[in-house]
């Protein structure tokens, strides 16, 4: 489900966390594999034409699958043109600037993908729920965020935002699994369990953030994320759909560059 109209009330309870009935993992994997090849091709055109950049924002509750999404979807892309940034608590230097300073520094250059594992939205989520700043301050940030994303869009950045939507039961299963698997135990955090005590507070914070910052140029996609394979498919499909309309323009740009290069080469050979 895509949200692209600011101010429309959002109720997360009305959105599914699970894939559609009857859809199988095998069928999803087949589509994902096809999309993976297409994304690589589209990224190649993006890189060469240098007319746009892509900023992918991944938000979701703890264990919603941000890292897993990055692993699988970014795995479809050429690492040459991809930068992944994980935003945690601000450093002392970052706190001495406005809250968007540390985000803007990682905005993608033309031709590149920037993948954000958490983002500027933490400043209207964690900062709100944990009362790290006054209410009057975090309420102003919705407008700053809309303006920031509009600025990026006006300069050629395709802004794609994903909320990975999981149930409380599924989150509990994943958190407990981390304790059982030695290779995942490093992810254990008491803070994740503390945040579960504020489930409803975070729900309200997410609903307000989604409602106030969904725009045509920076839409939100609410991704059913209880099933990892369907989550990956939805994210890959959405990115491909956003890039496809630019394929012809990117190809035309590269064709024009190619003709110029051929002319330069022909002239060089004539002079020999």
N, C-alpha and C positions, 0 to 999 in steps of 0.2 A: 504494500500500500504506500503510495507516494503522497506526501503533503506539500503543497506549494502555495497555499493561501494563508497569509499571516492573519492571526486573530481568530481563526476557526478553532473552537473548543475541541480539545483532544481528550479522549478517555481511553487509556491504554487497555482497559478491560474489554473494550470492543474489538480489539485487534487479536488475531490468532497468534499463538506462539508455536504452533505445530504446522507441518506441511499439510496441503490439501489431502483429503481422503483418497485412497486409490493410487496415489503417486508413489512409485517405488524408488529405492535408492539407485538401482541399476539404471532406470530411465533418466534420473537426474544426472547420474555420472556421465551418461552418453552426451547429454546436452552440455554439461559442464566442459567436457573434453573439446567439443566443437567450439564453444565460446572461448576456451583457452587459446586455441589456435587463432581465432578471429581477433582476440585482444592483442596478441603478439603482433599481428599484422597492422592493426590500427595504431598501436603504440609506435611502430616503426614509421608510419606516416606522420604521426604527431611529432616525433623526434626530428624527422627530416624537414618538415614544413616550418616548424617553429612559429606557428601562428597562435597556438593555444598551449595552456598547461592544464593539469588536472590536480585538484586537491580533494582527497578522499578522507572524510572524517568518520572515525569509528567510535561510537559511544555505546555504552551498555553497562548493566550492573556487573559486579564482580563475577567472573567465570562465564560471562555471556558469550565469549569466544572471539574476542578481538585479536588475540595472538593467532588463533587457529585460522581466522579469516585472512589475516596477513600472509600466513604460511602458504595457504592454498591459492588464493586469488593473485597475490603478488608473484607467486611461483609461475604464473602464466606470462609474466612480463620479463623484458630484458632488464637485468639489474643495472645496466649502464644508465638508464634514465629514471631510476626510482630511488627515492629517499624516504626512509621510514623513521618517524620521530615518535618516541614515547614520552608523553608529558606526565611528570609526577608533581610532587609538591614544589612550588616555586623556590628557587635559590635566593640567597640574600640579594644578589645583584638583580634578579628578576623582580623581586618585591619592591625594589627602588624605582621601577618604571611602571608605566600603566600596564594593565593586565594583558593587553594584546601585544605588547612589545615582543615577548618571547615567542609568540605565535607567528607574527609577521616575519620574523627572521628566517623562518623555515618554509615560507610560502614558495611554491615551485616557480622556477624559471620557465620560460616558454620552451616547450618540447619535453618537459619533465612531468613525472608523477610525484606528488608528495602524499604520503600516507600517514595520517595522524592516529596514533593509538591514544585515545583520549585527546583533549584539545582545550580550546578556550571555553568550552561549555562547562568544564569543571568549575569555572568561576561563577556559574549560576546554578550549580548542583551541589558539590561538596561545600563550597563557601556559604551556600544558603542553608543547607541542612545542619551543618556543624556550627553555624553562626560565627563564621570567621570574619565577616564584614557586616556592617549595618544593613538592614533591609533596604533603606533608601539608596544604598550604593549598588547592591546587586540588582535591584529593579532597573536602574539606569543602564545596566550592561546589555540588556536585550537590544536596545536601540543601537548601542555601539557595535554589537555583533552584526546586526543587519547591515549597518553602514560599511563595516569592514568587509563583509562578504560581497556586498554590492560593488565596492571598490575593486576587489579582485576580479569579479566577473566583468566589469567594464574594461579591464586590461587583459582580457582573454583567458582568464582562469575558469575552467569548468568546476564548479563547487558541488560535490556530491556528498551528502551526509546520511549516515546509516545509524539507526538505533537498533541494536540487536536485542530482540524482545524474548525473554525467557520467563518461565514460570518459577515461582518460589520453590516448588518441589524439585525442579530440574537443577536449580542453583545449588540446593542442598546436596543432591547426589554428586554433583561435580566437585563441590568443596570437600566432601567426605572422601571422594576418590583420590584427591590429592594426598590425603593422609595415608592412603593404602599403597600408593605407588611410589617407590623410592625415587624414581626419576622425576616425579612431579612434586615431591615434598618441599622443594625449595620455594614453591609458590605459596605455601601455607602462610596465612596471615590472620592474626587475631582480629585485625581491623575489618576483614571481610565479614566475620561473624558479627562484629559490633554493628556494621552497616545494616545487617539483616534486621536488627532491632528497630531500624528506621525505615523499613520497607515502604510503608505508606507515605512517609515524608519524602522519600526519593521518588516515589510514583508521582506525587504532586509536583515536585520540582521538574521531573522529566516532562510531564504533561504541559506545564507552563512554558518550558524551553521550546518544545516542539511547536506549540501553538504560536508563540511570539516570534519565532525565527524561521518559519517555513515560508519561502518565497519562490517565485518562478525561476529566479537565477540561482538560488541555493536551496533546492528542495530537500526534504527529509524522506527517507525510505524506512518504513518500519518493517524490520526483517523478522519473520518467525524463526527463532534461533534454538528451539529445543532440539531439533535435528540438525546436526552439524553439516551434513551433506546438502540439505535443502538451504541452509543459511548461505553456504558458499555459492550455490547456484544463483540465488536471488541477488547477491552482491555482484557477481560476475555479469549476470544478465543486465542489471541496471547500469553498470559502467559501460558495457557494450552499447546499450541503447542510447546513452548520452554521447558516445563518440561517433556512432554511425553517420549522423547527419553531416558531419564535417569531412567525411572520407573524400568526396569529390573535390572539395576545395583544397584539401591537403595534397591530393594526387595532382591536381592542376598546377599547384605551386611547385611541386617536385618535377613535373614535366617541363615547366618553364625553365627551371634551374638546369635541368638536363640538356635542354636545347642550347642554352647559353654555354654550358661546359663543352658541348660538342663543337660549337662555333669557335670557341677559344682554341680547342685542340686542332681543328682544321686550319685555323690561321697559323698556328705554331708550325704545323707540318709544311705549310706552303712556304714559310720563311726559311726552312732548312735547305 
